[in-house]
Amino acid sequence: MTKKQAQQPSQMQTLTRLLKYVYRVSPAALIVSLVSVIISAAASVVGSLFIEQVIDRYITPMLKQKSPDFGPLAHAVLLMAGVYAIGLVANYLFTLLMMVLSQQVQKQIRNEMFTHMQRLPIAFFDQNEYGDIMSRYTNDIDTLMQMISQALPMFANSVFSVVFVLAGMFYLSWQLTLVSLVVVLLSLGVVRYLTGKSSYYFDQQQKTMGMVNGYNEEMLNGLKVIKVFSHEPEVKADFDRYNDQLRIASGKANTYATILFPIMGNIGNLLYVLIALIGGAAILAGNIPLTLGALASFMQLSKAFIMPIAQISQQLNAIVLAIAGARRIFQVLDEKVEVDDGQVTIEEKPGVKNAWQWKLPTENGFKYVPVKGHIVFDHVSFGYVPGKQILHDISLEAKPGMKVALVGETGAGKTTISSMINRFYEINSGTITYDGIDIKDIKKDDLRKSVSIVLQETHMFTGNIMENIRFGRPDASDDDVYQAARLARADEFIHDLDDGYETVIDGGGGDLSQGQLQLLSIARAMIADKPVMILDEATSSIDTRTERLVQAGMDNLLAGRTSFVIAHRLSTIVNSDLIIVLDHGRILEAGNHDQLLAKQGYYYELYTGKKEIQ
Ligand SMILES: Nc1ncnc2c1ncn2[C@@H]1O[C@H](COP(=O)(O)OP(=O)(O)OP(=O)(O)O)[C@@H](O)[C@H]1O
C-alpha cells in the first residue's frame, strides 16, 4: 500500500492481532473450541495408554488362565471405546465451531473492509491498483478463512497432541522418550529448512497473485485501446511473464510443502522400528523396567508423536500463507481514513424542496443560515505528492449564483481546482471558504451533499435508467426523473430505447454512447439539484447542437446557483460571469469574456484561434 507501511509487522505480531480479532468476533466459540481440542488430544493419548492396561492387566494374565474370564477385558475395552468416543465428539465439536467461526470472521472482515474502503481518501485509490485491492478482498480473505477453519484447528490439535503424547511417553519410559527426542530433534532440522523455503515462496505466491490480478484488471479496462493499437502480443508477453512468476512461486511453495509430509512419515516409521528394537532388546536384557504392555503403548504413542509434528510444520505453511494475507488485509484496514473534523452540517429546509441551510454550532446550541454558494479560494497551494506542487497561490471568488469557467491547457490544473472544493484532497496552504465557512469546518459528507459534480468520465451503476438518474436524489419521484431527463435532453433518446426508462444498463454503460451517458449523468446531477455545481468536461462527447440545447436547460437550472464549468469548447463558457485562465497551476488571467478579449492576452489568443488548447 503506501510507502509509510514499508516497515511491516512481524509474523507473530500479525498472528496475535488476527487471533485477537477472531476472539473479538466470538469469544465463546473460540474458548469452547480450545477446550474441545484439548479434550480431543487428551482422549487419544489416554486411549493409547489404555493399551498398557489391557495387555498387562488383562491379556497377559488371561494367557496363563485355563478358562479365562473375558468380562473384565470387555469392560476395559468398553471404557477405552468410551474415551475414544468422547475424543471423537470433542473433535467434531471443535471442527464445527471453527467452521462457523470462520464464516462469522469472514463476514466481519468483508464488512469492515468494505466500510473502511468507503471512508478512505481518493488518494488511496489513486495510489493502489484496483486489481490489487480486489485481490486482498478475495484471495487474501479466502486463505485467511482456510486457515481459521482448517489450518489453525489442526495446528492446535497437533500442538496439544505433541504435548500430551510427550507426557504419556515420559510416564511410560523416560529412557525411550530420550531416544525418540533425539530422532525428533534431528528431523526438526529438515522441517525448518523445508518450511522456511515454502513460506518464502507462499509469500511470493500471494504477492504475484496480486500482480496478476492487477494486470488483468488494467488490461480488461483498456481492452479497446489494446485492440486499437494491436498490442495483444505485447500484452500477452507481459501477462505470460507475470503468470510465469506466479507459477514458479506457487510450484516451489507447494513442492517444498508436499515433500515435507512423506519425509516426516518415513521418519515416523523409522522411530517406530527403532523403539521396537531398542525397547524389545532392553526388556529382554532387563535394562529398562518395562512391561510388554508399556512397550506396546509406547510404540503406539511414538507413532502418534511424529505425525502431529509433521502436521504442525505443514499447517505452518498454511498459517504463514494466511498471515501474509492477513497482513495485506490489515494494511487496508490500517489505512488512514479521511480526516473529518467538520462540525457544520447541511440540512434541507423543512417542507421546502431543494432549499438548503447550514446548521452552525454556536455557544448555546446552533443556528440555521441559508446556503448561498459563495466560494472563495484564498492563496491556495496544493500538490498530490509531497515536493510536487500543482496549484500555486490560487485566489478566486465565486459569488452566489456566478458561473465560473476554468480554462487552460491540458494539465493546467482545472480538475484539480474543482477537486479542492469538495475536499477530495487536502490543500497544502491557504483557505477555501464556502459561505464564509472554512470548508475544513464543514462535515465532509455534508460538504459533498452540497456540491454536484458531473465528470467527463461517466459511471453508471448496474440497474435501469430510472434508477441511475434517481441515484442523484433517492427520494425523487418518477416525475422528477422525467423532468430532469427532459432538462438534460436525455428524454429523447431514452424514449427511443425499447424499454425506455426501464432499460437496464450494466456497470460499464451497456450499449449507450458516451454522449448519451453524459446526458444521463447531467440528468442525475440535475435531479440532485445542489447549491453548487461542478461540470468537468460534462458535455465533451455531446454533439454541438445537443450541447446547445443541454446548455439552455442547464442555464435554467444553474440560474441562482454557483457553478464551475470546465470545457475545452470555449463556446460553452463565453457567457460565464468569471473566466479563470490557468497555466501550469497558476492563474494567468481572470475576468468575463469581454474583459478578457479586451485584454488581448492568452484568452484572446485562444478565442480568436491564434492559440489552441492542447
Ligand atoms: N491523482 C493524481 N495524482 C498525481 N498527480 C495528478 C493527479 N491528478 C492529476 N495530477 C497532475 O496534476 C496536474 C493537473 O491535472 P488536472 O487534471 O487538474 O489538469 P486539467 O487542467 O484538468 O487537465 P485536463 O484538461 O486534461 O483535464 C497534471 O500535471 C496531472 O498530471
The ligand as an SDF file (V2000), in Angstrom:
LIG
                    3D

 31 33  0  0  0  0  0  0  0  0999 V2000
   -4.3080   11.8290   -8.7640 N   0  0  0  0  0  0  0  0  0  0  0  0
   -3.2280   12.4840   -9.1630 C   0  0  0  0  0  0  0  0  0  0  0  0
   -2.0280   12.2000   -8.6310 N   0  0  0  0  0  0  0  0  0  0  0  0
   -0.9260   12.8710   -9.0080 C   0  0  0  0  0  0  0  0  0  0  0  0
   -0.9130   13.8560   -9.9470 N   0  0  0  0  0  0  0  0  0  0  0  0
   -2.0840   14.1750  -10.5230 C   0  0  0  0  0  0  0  0  0  0  0  0
   -3.2990   13.5120  -10.1710 C   0  0  0  0  0  0  0  0  0  0  0  0
   -4.3030   14.0320  -10.9030 N   0  0  0  0  0  0  0  0  0  0  0  0
   -3.7410   14.9950  -11.6760 C   0  0  0  0  0  0  0  0  0  0  0  0
   -2.4130   15.0810  -11.4590 N   0  0  0  0  0  0  0  0  0  0  0  0
   -1.4720   16.0380  -12.0720 C   0  0  0  0  0  0  0  0  0  0  0  0
   -1.8960   17.3410  -11.7670 O   0  0  0  0  0  0  0  0  0  0  0  0
   -1.7490   18.2030  -12.8800 C   0  0  0  0  0  0  0  0  0  0  0  0
   -3.0620   18.9060  -13.1660 C   0  0  0  0  0  0  0  0  0  0  0  0
   -4.0030   17.9360  -13.5620 O   0  0  0  0  0  0  0  0  0  0  0  0
   -5.5360   18.2950  -13.8140 P   0  0  0  0  0  0  0  0  0  0  0  0
   -6.2520   17.0270  -14.0470 O   0  0  0  0  0  0  0  0  0  0  0  0
   -6.0030   19.1880  -12.7390 O   0  0  0  0  0  0  0  0  0  0  0  0
   -5.4200   19.1180  -15.1650 O   0  0  0  0  0  0  0  0  0  0  0  0
   -6.5860   19.6550  -16.0860 P   0  0  0  0  0  0  0  0  0  0  0  0
   -6.2730   21.0970  -16.3500 O   0  0  0  0  0  0  0  0  0  0  0  0
   -7.9140   19.3460  -15.5150 O   0  0  0  0  0  0  0  0  0  0  0  0
   -6.3180   18.7860  -17.3900 O   0  0  0  0  0  0  0  0  0  0  0  0
   -7.3750   18.2210  -18.4670 P   0  0  0  0  0  0  0  0  0  0  0  0
   -7.7670   19.3820  -19.3350 O   0  0  0  0  0  0  0  0  0  0  0  0
   -6.5370   17.2550  -19.2330 O   0  0  0  0  0  0  0  0  0  0  0  0
   -8.4820   17.5860  -17.7370 O   0  0  0  0  0  0  0  0  0  0  0  0
   -1.2430   17.3440  -14.0210 C   0  0  0  0  0  0  0  0  0  0  0  0
    0.1470   17.5580  -14.1150 O   0  0  0  0  0  0  0  0  0  0  0  0
   -1.5240   15.9320  -13.5790 C   0  0  0  0  0  0  0  0  0  0  0  0
   -0.5050   15.0790  -14.0370 O   0  0  0  0  0  0  0  0  0  0  0  0
  1  2  1  0
  2  3  1  0
  2  7  2  0
  3  4  2  0
  4  5  1  0
  5  6  2  0
  6  7  1  0
  6 10  1  0
  7  8  1  0
  8  9  2  0
  9 10  1  0
 10 11  1  0
 11 12  1  0
 11 30  1  0
 12 13  1  0
 13 14  1  0
 13 28  1  0
 14 15  1  0
 15 16  1  0
 16 17  2  0
 16 18  1  0
 16 19  1  0
 19 20  1  0
 20 21  2  0
 20 22  1  0
 20 23  1  0
 23 24  1  0
 24 25  2  0
 24 26  1  0
 24 27  1  0
 28 29  1  0
 28 30  1  0
 30 31  1  0
M  END
$$$$
